Amino acid sequence: MKTAMAVSAGASSVPPPRRVLVVDDNADAAESLGMLLEVRGNVVRIAYDGLQALEAAGDFDPEIVLLDIGMPKMSGYEVAKRLRAARGDSVLIVAITGWGQEEDRRRAREAGFDHHFTKPVDYEALLELIEGEAPAQAS
């Protein structure tokens, strides 16, 4: 994790590392996405359910949360609501989910998600969002 950051830090075109929390009950999906983000120089934590996500967010203080919606113990909608209530606009919350109908997108907006990606994820678009997004500021 730290090696990828050190190697990429020397290049001027490399975006600054971000603290990213990846939350998905599919361990393979979460770990693959986490590795992709680490290779790009980001600092990543992974959680596998909603309760772990809230605990990790408290300890890790992520700038960005990539959050599945359909998870055990607590849905991504509820996690997003709680994160938004606790952190306001200081965190970027992105849905990464198999739920892509208009109703799902509406519910995600209402829960506090900033963006919505449907699986399978367009990784280039996701990386562009993460690397192009200015650090969130509390308003």
Backbone as ProteinMPNN parsed JSONL, in Angstrom:
{"seq_chain_A": "MKTAMAVSAGASSVPPPRRVLVVDDNADAAESLGMLLEVRGNVVRIAYDGLQALEAAGDFDPEIVLLDIGMPKMSGYEVAKRLRAARGDSVLIVAITGWGQEEDRRRAREAGFDHHFTKPVDYEALLELIEGEAPAQAS", "coords_chain_A": {"N_chain_A": [[0.83, -1.176, 0.0], [1.813, 1.384, 0.915], [4.069, 1.463, -0.655], [3.145, 1.756, -3.313], [2.14, 4.345, -3.153], [4.46, 5.822, -2.626], [5.997, 5.388, -4.913], [4.386, 6.538, -6.902], [4.249, 9.159, -6.077], [6.251, 10.81, -7.009], [5.701, 11.617, -9.615], [4.483, 14.344, -11.433], [1.98, 14.541, -12.646], [0.341, 12.851, -11.323], [-2.505, 12.389, -9.381], [-3.18, 13.599, -6.023], [-2.966, 11.296, -3.251], [-5.922, 9.69, -2.07], [-8.124, 9.09, 0.702], [-9.916, 6.286, 0.793], [-12.822, 4.501, 1.401], [-13.946, 1.337, 0.803], [-16.862, -0.459, 0.406], [-18.449, -3.462, 0.365], [-20.356, -6.412, 0.265], [-19.532, -8.508, -1.228], [-16.666, -10.024, -1.147], [-14.565, -10.502, -3.021], [-15.08, -8.572, -5.012], [-14.852, -6.203, -3.507], [-12.175, -6.332, -2.595], [-10.756, -6.441, -5.024], [-11.397, -3.942, -6.177], [-10.331, -2.339, -4.173], [-7.576, -2.979, -4.436], [-7.069, -1.967, -7.018], [-7.424, 0.764, -6.545], [-5.415, 1.233, -4.64], [-3.085, 0.705, -6.132], [-3.149, 2.92, -7.708], [-2.272, 4.768, -5.959], [-3.805, 5.497, -3.774], [-5.035, 5.495, -0.353], [-6.538, 2.872, 1.188], [-9.334, 1.396, 2.805], [-11.266, -1.477, 3.625], [-14.566, -2.649, 4.001], [-17.085, -5.066, 4.806], [-19.78, -5.081, 5.319], [-22.639, -3.083, 6.319], [-22.482, -2.259, 9.046], [-19.76, -2.634, 9.665], [-18.804, -0.747, 7.899], [-19.63, 1.739, 8.976], [-18.201, 1.708, 11.38], [-15.556, 1.607, 10.39], [-15.492, 4.036, 8.985], [-15.573, 5.85, 11.074], [-13.089, 5.39, 12.321], [-11.218, 5.699, 10.244], [-11.762, 7.988, 8.753], [-12.62, 8.649, 5.958], [-12.242, 10.294, 2.752], [-13.668, 9.635, 0.567], [-16.326, 7.387, -0.014], [-17.027, 4.326, -1.324], [-19.762, 2.586, -1.952], [-21.705, -0.258, -1.681], [-25.172, -1.058, -2.17], [-27.057, -3.147, -1.581], [-26.655, -4.955, 1.102], [-25.776, -7.154, 3.869], [-26.867, -6.844, 7.318], [-26.997, -3.977, 7.379], [-28.366, -1.762, 5.091], [-26.914, -0.138, 2.209], [-28.205, 2.259, 1.733], [-29.03, 3.06, 4.309], [-26.54, 3.268, 5.57], [-25.423, 5.369, 4.077], [-27.201, 7.464, 4.763], [-26.616, 7.71, 7.5], [-23.877, 8.311, 7.456], [-23.957, 10.739, 6.079], [-25.468, 12.282, 7.864], [-23.716, 12.382, 10.024], [-21.335, 13.396, 8.94], [-21.899, 15.36, 7.104], [-21.271, 17.295, 4.211], [-18.632, 16.6, 4.01], [-17.685, 14.258, 3.036], [-17.472, 12.263, 0.128], [-19.913, 10.294, -1.25], [-20.407, 7.393, -2.98], [-22.443, 5.312, -4.829], [-22.002, 1.925, -5.604], [-23.306, -0.47, -7.22], [-25.557, -3.221, -7.97], [-28.062, -2.403, -8.361], [-29.853, -0.578, -10.452], [-32.114, 0.72, -11.417], [-34.384, 3.478, -12.093], [-35.853, 4.105, -9.773], [-34.138, 3.08, -7.812], [-31.973, 4.795, -8.101], [-33.179, 7.205, -7.408], [-33.816, 6.725, -4.713], [-31.214, 6.45, -3.774], [-30.175, 9.057, -4.124], [-31.835, 10.417, -2.321], [-30.985, 9.248, 0.05], [-28.517, 10.321, 0.352], [-26.373, 9.814, -1.331], [-23.807, 10.882, -3.582], [-23.079, 10.171, -6.156], [-23.831, 7.579, -8.583], [-23.054, 4.402, -9.564], [-23.577, 1.625, -11.63], [-23.146, -1.866, -11.378], [-21.756, -4.057, -13.854], [-18.976, -2.009, -13.042], [-17.81, 0.898, -14.701], [-14.641, 1.288, -14.713], [-12.797, 3.224, -15.563], [-14.348, 5.567, -15.661], [-15.038, 5.714, -12.955], [-12.498, 6.022, -11.739], [-11.796, 8.452, -12.879], [-13.689, 10.109, -11.68], [-12.947, 9.845, -8.925], [-10.252, 10.691, -8.951], [-10.48, 13.178, -10.034], [-12.082, 14.615, -8.396], [-12.267, 17.241, -6.161], [-10.958, 17.485, -2.845], [-13.433, 16.918, -0.418], [-15.208, 19.494, 1.225], [-16.457, 20.684, 4.258], [-19.524, 22.377, 4.436]], "CA_chain_A": [[0.0, 0.0, 0.0], [2.647, 2.561, 1.004], [5.006, 1.437, -1.76], [2.495, 2.335, -4.49], [2.047, 5.787, -2.945], [5.787, 6.395, -2.714], [6.417, 5.333, -6.302], [3.613, 7.454, -7.721], [4.308, 10.52, -5.563], [7.231, 11.595, -7.738], [5.19, 12.09, -10.898], [3.694, 15.561, -11.22], [0.626, 14.406, -13.167], [-0.382, 11.906, -10.485], [-3.328, 13.093, -8.397], [-2.808, 13.287, -4.639], [-3.664, 10.116, -2.73], [-7.191, 9.922, -1.365], [-8.537, 8.071, 1.669], [-11.121, 5.706, 0.202], [-13.431, 3.347, 2.071], [-14.676, 0.481, -0.131], [-17.798, -1.268, 1.187], [-19.193, -4.406, -0.467], [-20.425, -7.731, 0.897], [-18.811, -9.426, -2.108], [-15.268, -9.811, -0.776], [-13.722, -10.419, -4.216], [-15.305, -7.27, -5.641], [-14.292, -5.164, -2.632], [-10.717, -6.42, -2.585], [-10.264, -6.075, -6.359], [-11.499, -2.495, -6.293], [-9.34, -1.794, -3.252], [-6.242, -3.11, -5.037], [-6.999, -1.015, -8.127], [-7.252, 2.101, -5.979], [-4.092, 1.293, -4.006], [-2.086, 0.801, -7.197], [-3.211, 4.309, -8.176], [-1.683, 5.61, -4.932], [-4.756, 5.855, -2.725], [-5.028, 4.749, 0.897], [-7.83, 2.187, 1.116], [-9.842, 0.465, 3.814], [-12.365, -2.272, 3.087], [-15.563, -3.179, 4.935], [-17.897, -6.054, 4.102], [-21.202, -4.881, 5.6], [-22.94, -1.723, 6.728], [-21.983, -1.959, 10.393], [-18.309, -2.469, 9.532], [-18.572, 0.508, 7.171], [-19.751, 2.858, 9.914], [-17.062, 1.629, 12.295], [-14.351, 1.983, 9.638], [-15.569, 5.463, 8.676], [-15.214, 6.569, 12.286], [-11.659, 5.222, 12.585], [-10.394, 5.987, 9.068], [-12.084, 9.334, 8.266], [-12.412, 8.659, 4.508], [-12.689, 11.4, 1.908], [-14.576, 9.031, -0.405], [-16.859, 6.076, 0.349], [-17.605, 3.575, -2.44], [-20.689, 1.852, -1.1], [-22.744, -1.123, -2.245], [-26.466, -0.776, -1.539], [-27.656, -4.363, -1.036], [-25.703, -5.633, 1.976], [-26.335, -7.661, 5.127], [-26.789, -6.1, 8.578], [-27.491, -2.621, 7.178], [-28.296, -1.434, 3.665], [-26.118, 1.019, 1.821], [-29.028, 3.459, 1.91], [-28.967, 3.457, 5.72], [-25.165, 3.697, 5.827], [-25.269, 6.706, 3.483], [-27.937, 8.415, 5.6], [-25.889, 7.921, 8.757], [-22.633, 9.027, 7.142], [-24.302, 12.119, 5.712], [-25.878, 12.962, 9.096], [-22.544, 12.567, 10.885], [-20.203, 14.066, 8.286], [-22.333, 16.408, 6.183], [-20.696, 17.225, 2.865], [-17.183, 16.398, 4.091], [-17.36, 12.961, 2.443], [-18.11, 11.954, -1.148], [-20.487, 8.954, -1.141], [-20.667, 6.886, -4.326], [-23.057, 3.979, -4.893], [-21.452, 0.935, -6.537], [-24.366, -1.427, -6.926], [-26.273, -3.896, -9.045], [-29.392, -1.804, -8.401], [-29.687, 0.557, -11.349], [-33.368, 1.282, -11.92], [-34.586, 4.881, -11.721], [-36.276, 4.14, -8.375], [-32.93, 2.868, -7.005], [-31.197, 6.042, -8.184], [-33.907, 8.212, -6.624], [-33.6, 6.398, -3.299], [-29.81, 6.741, -3.462], [-30.071, 10.519, -3.962], [-32.514, 10.772, -1.071], [-30.193, 8.75, 1.174], [-27.319, 11.131, 0.483], [-25.313, 9.48, -2.287], [-23.445, 11.939, -4.523], [-22.995, 9.577, -7.5], [-24.386, 6.223, -8.642], [-22.499, 3.538, -10.601], [-24.19, 0.307, -11.656], [-22.234, -2.968, -11.707], [-20.31, -3.917, -13.702], [-18.574, -0.611, -12.993], [-16.878, 1.463, -15.67], [-13.551, 1.692, -13.83], [-12.204, 4.483, -16.029], [-15.225, 6.653, -15.202], [-14.919, 5.782, -11.505], [-11.199, 6.613, -11.436], [-11.873, 9.859, -13.266], [-14.439, 10.778, -10.611], [-12.145, 9.865, -7.698], [-9.028, 11.469, -9.12], [-10.81, 14.544, -10.423], [-12.893, 15.243, -7.351], [-11.527, 18.0, -5.146], [-11.294, 17.007, -1.499], [-14.71, 17.455, 0.07], [-15.109, 20.501, 2.278], [-17.712, 20.889, 4.99], [-20.068, 23.7, 4.122]], "C_chain_A": [[0.877, 1.243, 0.0], [3.637, 2.619, -0.155], [4.405, 2.071, -3.0], [2.408, 3.84, -4.356], [3.407, 6.435, -3.141], [6.261, 6.438, -4.159], [5.69, 6.379, -7.126], [3.75, 8.903, -7.28], [5.272, 11.396, -6.348], [6.723, 12.162, -9.044], [4.257, 13.272, -10.68], [2.256, 15.427, -11.703], [-0.234, 13.455, -12.338], [-1.203, 12.684, -9.462], [-2.899, 12.73, -6.979], [-3.567, 12.063, -4.153], [-4.914, 10.525, -1.963], [-7.403, 8.804, -0.367], [-9.889, 7.559, 1.211], [-11.558, 4.49, 1.007], [-14.268, 2.61, 1.038], [-15.553, -0.451, 0.7], [-18.616, -2.142, 0.24], [-19.196, -5.756, 0.232], [-19.803, -8.814, 0.024], [-17.317, -9.157, -1.903], [-14.368, -9.674, -1.998], [-13.855, -9.058, -4.891], [-14.664, -6.159, -4.819], [-12.771, -5.165, -2.692], [-10.117, -6.053, -3.93], [-10.283, -4.568, -6.55], [-10.482, -1.821, -5.376], [-7.935, -1.849, -3.818], [-6.055, -2.116, -6.18], [-6.731, 0.395, -7.6], [-5.897, 2.266, -5.3], [-2.984, 1.447, -5.035], [-2.024, 2.225, -7.742], [-2.717, 5.284, -7.109], [-2.605, 6.018, -3.806], [-4.569, 4.993, -1.482], [-6.431, 4.179, 1.051], [-8.092, 1.365, 2.373], [-11.032, -0.243, 3.194], [-13.258, -2.73, 4.228], [-16.508, -4.067, 4.13], [-19.38, -6.006, 4.46], [-21.393, -3.465, 6.137], [-22.41, -1.347, 8.098], [-20.47, -1.763, 10.389], [-17.983, -1.144, 8.854], [-18.628, 1.7, 8.113], [-18.594, 2.878, 10.901], [-15.783, 2.095, 11.601], [-14.346, 3.479, 9.327], [-15.181, 6.292, 9.891], [-13.724, 6.532, 12.571], [-10.777, 5.816, 11.484], [-10.6, 7.395, 8.526], [-11.88, 9.449, 6.749], [-12.881, 9.959, 3.859], [-13.787, 10.915, 0.967], [-15.02, 7.678, 0.12], [-17.51, 5.482, -0.895], [-18.448, 2.483, -1.802], [-21.703, 1.048, -1.902], [-24.053, -0.808, -1.522], [-27.042, -2.018, -0.871], [-26.653, -5.16, -0.231], [-26.399, -6.17, 3.219], [-26.115, -6.674, 6.27], [-27.297, -4.669, 8.474], [-27.317, -2.272, 5.704], [-27.377, -0.243, 3.424], [-26.898, 2.318, 1.95], [-28.92, 3.968, 3.35], [-27.568, 3.937, 6.089], [-24.96, 5.111, 5.299], [-25.983, 7.762, 4.317], [-27.157, 8.739, 6.87], [-24.573, 8.665, 8.529], [-22.919, 10.499, 6.848], [-24.706, 12.902, 6.958], [-24.667, 13.283, 9.971], [-21.49, 13.475, 10.262], [-20.608, 15.203, 7.358], [-21.726, 16.201, 4.805], [-19.191, 16.977, 2.866], [-16.74, 15.063, 3.503], [-18.142, 12.806, 1.145], [-18.609, 10.513, -1.063], [-20.955, 8.509, -2.523], [-21.269, 5.487, -4.236], [-22.346, 3.156, -5.961], [-22.335, -0.28, -6.339], [-24.908, -2.101, -8.181], [-27.66, -3.303, -9.241], [-29.33, -0.517, -9.222], [-30.96, 1.149, -11.92], [-33.519, 2.73, -11.443], [-35.014, 5.018, -10.257], [-35.077, 3.962, -7.432], [-32.092, 4.139, -6.967], [-31.862, 7.146, -7.354], [-33.677, 7.983, -5.133], [-32.16, 6.695, -2.877], [-29.603, 8.24, -3.258], [-30.67, 10.948, -2.633], [-31.721, 10.344, 0.161], [-28.898, 9.539, 1.36], [-26.16, 10.758, -0.414], [-25.075, 10.658, -3.228], [-23.439, 11.444, -5.961], [-23.482, 8.138, -7.417], [-23.773, 5.487, -9.828], [-23.172, 2.177, -10.489], [-23.15, -0.726, -12.075], [-22.667, -3.609, -13.016], [-19.885, -2.455, -13.885], [-17.624, -0.274, -14.136], [-15.727, 2.043, -14.844], [-12.893, 2.992, -14.271], [-13.038, 5.667, -15.551], [-15.123, 6.818, -13.688], [-13.595, 6.434, -11.1], [-11.177, 8.099, -11.786], [-12.608, 10.663, -12.195], [-13.576, 10.933, -9.362], [-10.95, 10.798, -7.84], [-9.307, 12.918, -9.493], [-11.565, 15.315, -9.37], [-11.98, 15.971, -6.372], [-11.875, 17.426, -3.785], [-12.56, 17.695, -0.999], [-14.458, 18.435, 1.21], [-16.448, 20.606, 2.954], [-18.221, 22.278, 4.68], [-20.777, 24.304, 5.303]], "O_chain_A": [[0.693, 2.101, -0.864], [4.009, 3.707, -0.594], [5.077, 2.846, -3.68], [2.585, 4.554, -5.343], [3.5, 7.494, -3.761], [6.865, 7.423, -4.584], [6.303, 7.042, -7.963], [3.397, 9.803, -8.042], [5.121, 12.618, -6.35], [7.296, 13.133, -9.538], [3.352, 13.214, -9.847], [1.384, 16.143, -11.209], [-1.417, 13.279, -12.63], [-0.668, 13.539, -8.756], [-2.316, 11.668, -6.761], [-4.69, 11.815, -4.592], [-4.952, 11.563, -1.303], [-6.917, 7.691, -0.565], [-10.882, 8.286, 1.231], [-10.774, 3.576, 1.261], [-15.192, 3.182, 0.461], [-15.062, -1.148, 1.588], [-19.379, -1.636, -0.582], [-18.164, -6.199, 0.736], [-19.571, -9.927, 0.496], [-16.777, -8.18, -2.423], [-13.489, -8.813, -2.013], [-12.857, -8.462, -5.296], [-14.007, -5.276, -5.369], [-12.152, -4.109, -2.824], [-9.066, -5.414, -3.977], [-9.31, -3.982, -7.026], [-9.844, -0.843, -5.764], [-7.178, -0.885, -3.701], [-5.0, -1.494, -6.296], [-5.907, 1.125, -8.15], [-5.295, 3.336, -5.38], [-2.05, 2.225, -4.839], [-0.969, 2.68, -8.186], [-2.737, 6.496, -7.325], [-2.215, 6.819, -2.957], [-4.013, 3.897, -1.553], [-7.409, 4.927, 1.043], [-7.193, 0.729, 2.924], [-11.724, 0.316, 2.343], [-12.778, -3.145, 5.283], [-16.709, -3.856, 2.934], [-20.16, -6.813, 3.954], [-20.424, -2.745, 6.376], [-21.936, -0.227, 8.292], [-19.955, -0.844, 11.026], [-16.996, -0.493, 9.198], [-17.767, 2.578, 8.055], [-18.065, 3.942, 11.222], [-15.02, 2.884, 12.159], [-13.297, 4.119, 9.4], [-14.529, 7.327, 9.753], [-13.151, 7.527, 13.015], [-9.714, 6.369, 11.765], [-9.695, 7.946, 7.898], [-11.064, 10.252, 6.297], [-13.79, 10.628, 4.35], [-14.703, 11.658, 0.614], [-14.211, 6.907, 0.636], [-18.438, 6.066, -1.455], [-17.916, 1.562, -1.184], [-22.461, 1.599, -2.699], [-24.036, -0.34, -0.383], [-27.47, -1.957, 0.281], [-25.886, -5.946, -0.787], [-27.478, -5.704, 3.584], [-25.272, -5.782, 6.182], [-27.966, -4.189, 9.389], [-26.242, -2.466, 5.137], [-27.105, 0.548, 4.328], [-26.319, 3.364, 2.243], [-28.74, 5.165, 3.579], [-27.421, 4.904, 6.837], [-24.391, 5.958, 5.988], [-25.435, 8.839, 4.554], [-27.052, 9.9, 7.265], [-24.201, 9.54, 9.312], [-22.206, 11.387, 7.315], [-24.329, 14.066, 7.101], [-24.61, 14.347, 10.588], [-20.828, 14.236, 10.967], [-19.748, 15.937, 6.873], [-21.672, 15.082, 4.296], [-18.542, 17.127, 1.831], [-15.546, 14.767, 3.473], [-19.316, 13.167, 1.066], [-17.816, 9.601, -0.828], [-21.789, 9.161, -3.152], [-20.677, 4.586, -3.641], [-22.118, 3.625, -7.076], [-22.139, -1.042, -5.392], [-24.737, -1.611, -9.297], [-28.359, -3.663, -10.188], [-28.824, 0.503, -8.756], [-30.902, 1.993, -12.814], [-32.852, 3.148, -10.497], [-34.583, 5.947, -9.573], [-35.004, 4.607, -6.386], [-31.565, 4.512, -5.919], [-31.183, 7.922, -6.682], [-33.382, 8.916, -4.386], [-31.916, 7.139, -1.755], [-28.926, 8.646, -2.313], [-30.08, 11.748, -1.906], [-31.778, 11.005, 1.198], [-28.255, 9.44, 2.404], [-25.073, 11.32, -0.284], [-26.015, 11.346, -3.625], [-23.754, 12.197, -6.883], [-23.543, 7.548, -6.338], [-23.951, 5.901, -10.973], [-23.321, 1.639, -9.392], [-22.373, -0.499, -13.002], [-23.869, -3.697, -13.267], [-20.379, -1.76, -14.773], [-16.748, -1.064, -14.489], [-15.826, 3.16, -14.336], [-12.473, 3.784, -13.428], [-12.487, 6.664, -15.084], [-15.121, 7.944, -13.189], [-13.568, 7.297, -10.222], [-10.597, 8.904, -11.058], [-12.193, 11.769, -11.848], [-13.482, 12.026, -8.803], [-10.673, 11.601, -6.949], [-8.459, 13.788, -9.29], [-11.675, 16.539, -9.447], [-11.042, 15.389, -5.827], [-12.984, 16.927, -3.593], [-12.724, 18.906, -1.147], [-13.589, 18.213, 2.053], [-17.48, 20.618, 2.283], [-17.456, 23.242, 4.662], [-21.294, 25.417, 5.208]]}, "name": "protein", "num_of_chains": 1, "seq": "MKTAMAVSAGASSVPPPRRVLVVDDNADAAESLGMLLEVRGNVVRIAYDGLQALEAAGDFDPEIVLLDIGMPKMSGYEVAKRLRAARGDSVLIVAITGWGQEEDRRRAREAGFDHHFTKPVDYEALLELIEGEAPAQAS"}
